[in-house]
Amino acid sequence: MNELVHKPKTGELDTSHGPILYLEAVSVSFDGFKALNNLSMYIDAGELRCLIGPNGAGKTTLMDVITGKTRPDSGSVFFGQTIDLLQMDEPAIATAGICRKFQKPSVFETLTVFENLELALATNKGVWTTLFAKLNGTQRDRIEQVMETIGLTEHRLHLAGILSHGQKQWLEIGMLLMQEPKVMLVDEPVAGMTHQEVERTAQLLLSLQGERSIIVVEHDMEFVRSIAQHRVTVLHEGSVLTEGTMDEVQNDPRVVQVYLGD
């Protein structure tokens, strides 16, 4: 007897083979400069991947391609095995479950922590709906859960504008979590943080892996070492220079040369 096999519907996320993001032979040129050069990379479902490389290596362009901000000249980008991201615009990609956090936190400073998370709920964002909707029990529980995850429960009624830089970063991560993304792109999350805030951010990101895939772009190598439990990808001149554990990457002569110019 043949076993029944679930076949994903068109548009349904299929990660049955492991990877949740496929980037194959992606190239992007700006005025003759190749920001990405035949780049291929695969991110597994539930993986926390650190992406490092010197300035100009292509890290930002790579995130722009994944989120639909930049269209590559060639190559393919798939979300799971069946969803072609190059056929989708930025809002559609975000709705599908890929969210991005930029380096500078963008929270609503005149609203409380609770209100920021409430606005980020994955519901109808129509103005009238947002103004007059009453939270149901499930939604309220979700907000409480996220506040606990990001460590801001005690600050629930504080205006976002009076939070520390680190707390604003955590709040923005919380706002992404409210949208229940399958993939989170996080750009330099610990820039400008105190040592304690850096440690707390590492704990937060590590607590999220498994539930969703996270790609972290960061220059702070000590922070990368604290969260890089599996693969680290090193970009150089728009291509993947090498991938491996943090120890393997740091001991690779090519990486040493790229960073130190030996």
C-alpha positions as CSV (number, residue, x, y, z in Angstrom):
1,M,0.0,0.0,0.0
2,N,1.3,3.4,-0.9
3,E,1.8,5.8,2.0
4,L,-0.2,9.1,1.8
5,V,2.3,11.9,1.2
6,H,1.3,15.5,2.0
7,K,1.9,17.6,-1.2
8,P,2.1,21.3,-0.4
9,K,-0.5,23.4,-2.1
10,T,0.7,26.2,-4.4
11,G,2.0,29.1,-2.2
12,E,2.3,26.8,0.8
13,L,5.6,26.8,2.6
14,D,7.4,23.5,1.9
15,T,10.5,22.8,4.1
16,S,10.3,19.0,3.8
17,H,13.9,18.9,2.5
18,G,15.2,21.1,5.3
19,P,16.1,24.5,3.9
20,I,13.6,27.3,4.3
21,L,15.6,29.8,2.1
22,Y,17.3,28.9,-1.2
23,L,19.6,31.5,-2.9
24,E,21.2,30.1,-6.0
25,A,23.7,31.9,-8.4
26,V,22.4,35.3,-7.4
27,S,24.1,38.3,-8.9
28,V,23.4,42.0,-8.4
29,S,25.2,44.9,-10.2
30,F,25.1,48.6,-9.4
31,D,26.6,50.8,-12.1
32,G,29.0,48.0,-13.1
33,F,29.9,47.1,-9.5
34,K,28.9,43.5,-8.6
35,A,27.4,43.8,-5.1
36,L,26.5,40.0,-5.3
37,N,28.5,37.7,-7.5
38,N,27.0,34.3,-8.3
39,L,26.1,33.8,-4.6
40,S,24.5,30.6,-3.4
41,M,23.4,30.0,0.2
42,Y,20.9,27.8,2.0
43,I,19.3,28.5,5.3
44,D,17.6,25.6,7.2
45,A,14.2,25.8,8.9
46,G,14.7,26.8,12.6
47,E,18.4,27.7,12.0
48,L,20.2,30.7,13.6
49,R,22.8,31.7,10.9
50,C,25.4,34.4,11.5
51,L,26.4,36.4,8.4
52,I,29.7,38.2,8.6
53,G,32.1,39.9,6.3
54,P,34.0,43.2,5.8
55,N,32.2,46.4,4.6
56,G,31.1,46.1,1.0
57,A,31.0,42.3,1.2
58,G,27.3,42.2,0.1
59,K,25.5,41.6,3.4
60,T,23.0,44.4,3.0
61,T,22.4,43.7,-0.6
62,L,21.7,40.0,0.2
63,M,19.0,41.0,2.8
64,D,17.6,43.5,0.2
65,V,17.2,40.6,-2.3
66,I,15.6,38.3,0.2
67,T,13.0,40.9,1.3
68,G,12.2,42.1,-2.3
69,K,13.8,45.6,-2.0
70,T,16.4,44.7,-4.7
71,R,15.8,42.6,-7.8
72,P,18.9,40.5,-8.8
73,D,20.2,40.5,-12.3
74,S,20.3,36.7,-12.3
75,G,19.8,33.7,-10.0
76,S,16.9,32.3,-8.1
77,V,15.5,32.9,-4.6
78,F,13.0,30.5,-3.1
79,F,11.1,30.5,0.2
80,G,10.8,26.8,0.9
81,Q,10.8,24.7,-2.3
82,T,7.9,26.2,-4.1
83,I,7.5,30.0,-3.3
84,D,9.5,32.1,-5.7
85,L,10.4,35.3,-3.9
86,L,11.5,37.0,-7.1
87,Q,7.8,37.0,-8.2
88,M,6.7,38.8,-5.1
89,D,6.9,42.4,-3.9
90,E,8.0,43.6,-0.5
91,P,4.6,43.6,1.2
92,A,3.8,40.1,-0.1
93,I,7.1,38.7,1.1
94,A,6.5,40.2,4.6
95,T,3.0,38.8,4.6
96,A,4.4,35.4,3.6
97,G,6.5,35.4,6.8
98,I,9.9,37.0,6.1
99,C,10.5,40.1,8.4
100,R,13.5,42.4,8.7
101,K,14.9,44.4,11.5
102,F,17.1,47.2,10.5
103,Q,20.1,48.4,12.6
104,K,18.3,51.5,14.0
105,P,15.2,50.6,16.0
106,S,12.0,52.0,14.6
107,V,9.4,51.9,17.3
108,F,6.5,54.3,18.1
109,E,8.1,56.4,20.8
110,T,4.8,58.1,21.9
111,L,3.1,54.8,22.5
112,T,3.6,52.4,25.3
113,V,5.4,49.0,25.0
114,F,2.0,47.3,25.1
115,E,0.6,49.6,22.4
116,N,3.6,49.0,20.1
117,L,3.1,45.3,20.3
118,E,-0.7,45.7,19.9
119,L,-0.2,47.6,16.6
120,A,2.2,45.0,15.3
121,L,-0.5,42.2,15.6
122,A,-0.9,40.3,12.4
123,T,-4.4,41.5,11.9
124,N,-6.3,43.9,9.6
125,K,-4.3,47.1,9.7
126,G,-7.1,49.3,8.5
127,V,-7.2,52.6,10.4
128,W,-10.8,52.2,11.7
129,T,-10.2,48.6,12.6
130,T,-7.1,49.4,14.5
131,L,-8.6,52.3,16.4
132,F,-11.8,50.6,17.5
133,A,-10.9,46.9,17.7
134,K,-10.9,45.3,21.1
135,L,-8.3,42.6,21.8
136,N,-9.6,39.2,22.3
137,G,-8.1,36.9,25.0
138,T,-5.9,35.1,22.5
139,Q,-4.4,38.3,21.2
140,R,-3.9,39.7,24.7
141,D,-2.2,36.5,25.8
142,R,0.1,36.7,22.7
143,I,1.2,40.2,23.7
144,E,1.9,39.1,27.2
145,Q,3.9,36.2,26.0
146,V,6.0,38.3,23.7
147,M,6.6,40.9,26.4
148,E,7.9,38.2,28.6
149,T,10.1,36.8,25.8
150,I,11.7,40.2,25.2
151,G,12.0,41.0,28.9
152,L,9.8,44.1,28.9
153,T,6.8,42.9,31.0
154,E,7.7,45.4,33.8
155,H,7.8,48.2,31.2
156,R,4.5,47.4,29.6
157,L,3.0,50.9,30.4
158,H,6.2,52.8,29.7
159,L,6.4,55.0,26.6
160,A,8.8,53.5,24.1
161,G,10.6,56.8,23.9
162,I,12.0,56.5,27.4
163,L,13.4,53.0,27.0
164,S,17.1,52.5,26.7
165,H,18.6,51.8,23.3
166,G,18.8,48.1,24.0
167,Q,15.2,47.9,25.2
168,K,14.1,49.6,22.0
169,Q,15.9,47.0,20.0
170,W,14.2,44.2,22.0
171,L,10.8,46.0,21.5
172,E,11.3,46.0,17.8
173,I,12.2,42.3,17.8
174,G,9.0,41.8,19.8
175,M,7.0,43.7,17.2
176,L,8.4,41.3,14.5
177,L,7.5,38.4,16.7
178,M,3.9,39.6,16.9
179,Q,3.7,39.0,13.2
180,E,4.7,35.4,13.7
181,P,7.4,35.4,11.0
182,K,9.0,32.2,9.7
183,V,12.3,34.0,8.9
184,M,13.8,37.0,10.7
185,L,16.6,39.1,9.2
186,V,18.3,41.0,12.0
187,D,20.9,43.7,11.1
188,E,23.6,44.6,13.6
189,P,21.4,44.1,16.7
190,V,24.0,45.0,19.4
191,A,25.5,48.1,17.9
192,G,25.6,50.8,20.6
193,M,24.5,48.4,23.4
194,T,26.0,48.1,26.9
195,H,27.7,44.8,27.8
196,Q,24.7,43.7,29.8
197,E,22.4,44.5,26.9
198,V,24.6,42.5,24.5
199,E,24.4,39.5,26.7
200,R,20.6,39.8,27.0
201,T,20.3,40.1,23.2
202,A,22.3,37.0,22.8
203,Q,20.0,35.1,25.2
204,L,16.9,36.4,23.4
205,L,18.1,35.4,19.9
206,L,19.2,32.0,21.1
207,S,15.8,31.5,22.7
208,L,14.1,32.1,19.4
209,Q,16.0,29.6,17.2
210,G,14.1,26.5,16.4
211,E,10.7,28.3,16.3
212,R,11.9,30.3,13.3
213,S,14.9,30.8,11.1
214,I,17.1,33.8,12.0
215,I,19.8,35.5,10.0
216,V,22.0,37.8,12.0
217,V,24.3,40.3,10.3
218,E,26.9,41.5,12.9
219,H,30.4,43.0,13.1
220,D,30.9,42.3,16.8
221,M,32.8,39.0,16.7
222,E,32.5,38.3,20.4
223,F,28.7,38.5,20.1
224,V,28.8,36.3,17.0
225,R,30.8,33.7,18.9
226,S,28.2,33.8,21.7
227,I,25.3,32.9,19.4
228,A,26.9,31.0,16.5
229,Q,26.2,27.4,17.6
230,H,26.2,26.0,14.1
231,R,27.2,27.5,10.7
232,V,28.6,31.0,10.1
233,T,28.7,32.3,6.6
234,V,31.5,34.7,5.5
235,L,30.8,37.0,2.5
236,H,33.6,38.7,0.5
237,E,33.2,40.7,-2.7
238,G,29.6,39.5,-3.1
239,S,30.2,35.8,-2.8
240,V,30.3,33.2,-0.1
241,L,34.0,33.0,0.9
242,T,33.5,30.1,3.4
243,E,31.0,28.5,5.8
244,G,31.5,26.5,8.9
245,T,31.6,26.7,12.7
246,M,33.0,29.8,14.3
247,D,36.3,28.1,15.1
248,E,36.6,26.9,11.5
249,V,35.8,30.3,10.1
250,Q,38.2,32.2,12.4
251,N,41.0,29.8,11.6
252,D,40.5,29.9,7.9
253,P,43.6,31.8,6.3
254,R,41.3,33.3,3.7
255,V,39.1,34.9,6.4
256,V,42.1,36.2,8.3
257,Q,43.4,37.7,5.0
258,V,40.0,39.3,4.2
259,Y,39.7,40.9,7.7
260,L,43.3,41.7,8.5
261,G,44.7,42.2,5.0
262,D,47.6,39.8,5.5
